[in-house]
Amino acid sequence: MSEADVAFLQRLAPPTPSSYHRLNPFTKALAAVAESIAAFVIGGYVGPLAIFGLAVLPAAAMAGVLRRLVRVSVVLTLPIAISVVLISVFTRAGSTVLFTVGPFDATVEGVDFAGQVLVRLITLSTAIGLFGLTTEPRAFVFDLERRGLSPQLAFAATATLEAIPAMLERAKVIQAAQRARGLDTEGRIADRLRGVLPLVGPVVLSSLTEVEERTLALEVRAFGRRGRRHLLWTMPEATWEAPLRWVLLAVLVVIVAARLTGAWPAIP
């Protein structure tokens, strides 16, 4: 293999600006799943906040995405959080009423339940968001394919992970083009809502066109050929990552089993 070929293969791999980025995608995915499930299974305040403060935040700081992670997580969690707070505070039965709004009573028990759900949501959103901010979708899918995932499922997973960012970028381009032609997409909320409708058709049609073009390109490259593919590059994996994954999985199984059997101690 020539130096030019080696340089080309090195350019295919996604950038890894930090030590956390350089972790194997499967390791980061398992960590995100384990942290999310453990936060919901443990419940209360101490458990989820411990996972958030001792696992997620240090990893985000190590990766250099702490600020962005907090901003993205707040934006994504805020609509659900508002719904959870309103429903829990005003509909959950309790003996201590804080105040009354019409026919609804805000109880201490409802506030406590809403707080517990909120810390779980924050832990879940930041854990999954950290994985998304530090892992290229293609790197994760290629690593799964290296572990035995079929190319068809790998392509479906890649297309799913990249669909929303691609549609957002396409919508920005179409919106800029329509704004240049005189469409009003700024100002009052009514004007913005009116400007959304002309975006829907072009975005959907361009997405369908892209799917067709990508399908034809894959068929030309013999994507449907049977047999194992030879990947041009793979994500690195340290020798200690596999034992770490087994430890995470074992700890998660123990927590879930202890919670289901009632052996887990009551933690506030």
Buried (B, 14 or more C-beta within 10 A) or exposed (E): EEEEEEEEEEEEBBEBEBEBBBBBBBBBBBBBBBBBBBBBBBBBBEBBBBBBEEBBBEBBBBBBBBEEBBEBBEEBBEEEBEEBBBBBBBEBEBEEEEEEEEEEBBBBBBBBBBBBBBBBBBBBBBBBBBBBBBBBBBBBBBBBBBEEBEBEEBBEBBBEBBBEEBBEEBBEEBBEEBEEEEBEBEEEEEEEEEBEEBBEEBBEEBBEEBEEEEEEEEEEEEBEEEEEBEEEBEBEBEEEBEEBBEEBEEEBEEBBEBBEEEEBEEEE
